[in-house]
Amino acid sequence: MTDTPAADPPITRKPLAPLAGHGCVRVVDPPEIAITMTPDAAEISGLRLIAEADQARRRVNPLA
């Protein structure tokens, strides 16, 4: 048995592309394992998720 450390996962530079549904937010084709993102990709992904969550919420309750 060797003490070789596991290789670092590749860093994703592409932000997630969430889509608002009716009361839900869908992330199309997310990776099946944890991902490592650049700070910019993580920030953009977070902002996109917040915006799509707001839109999904408004679809359920348009008066809010």
KAHUHU-V129066 format. One record per residue. RES is the residue in one small letter. SS is DSSP state (alpha for helix, beta for strand, coil for the rest). OMEGA is omega in whole degrees, 0 to 359 (* if undefined). Layout:
RES&SS&OMEGA / RES&SS&OMEGA
This chain:
m&coil&181 / t&coil&178 / d&coil&181 / t&coil&179 / p&coil&177 / a&coil&179 / a&coil&176 / d&coil&178 / p&coil&178 / p&coil&180 / i&beta&179 / t&beta&179 / r&coil&182 / k&coil&179 / p&coil&175 / l&coil&180 / a&coil&181 / p&beta&179 / l&beta&178 / a&beta&173 / g&coil&178 / h&coil&181 / g&coil&178 / c&coil&174 / v&beta&183 / r&beta&174 / v&beta&184 / v&coil&176 / d&coil&174 / p&coil&177 / p&coil&181 / e&coil&180 / i&coil&177 / a&coil&180 / i&coil&174 / t&beta&183 / m&beta&171 / t&coil&177 / p&alpha&180 / d&alpha&180 / a&alpha&179 / a&alpha&181 / e&alpha&179 / i&alpha&178 / s&alpha&180 / g&alpha&179 / l&alpha&178 / r&alpha&179 / l&alpha&179 / i&alpha&181 / a&alpha&180 / e&alpha&176 / a&alpha&178 / d&alpha&180 / q&alpha&179 / a&alpha&179 / r&alpha&180 / r&alpha&177 / r&alpha&179 / v&alpha&183 / n&coil&186 / p&coil&181 / l&coil&183 / a&coil&*
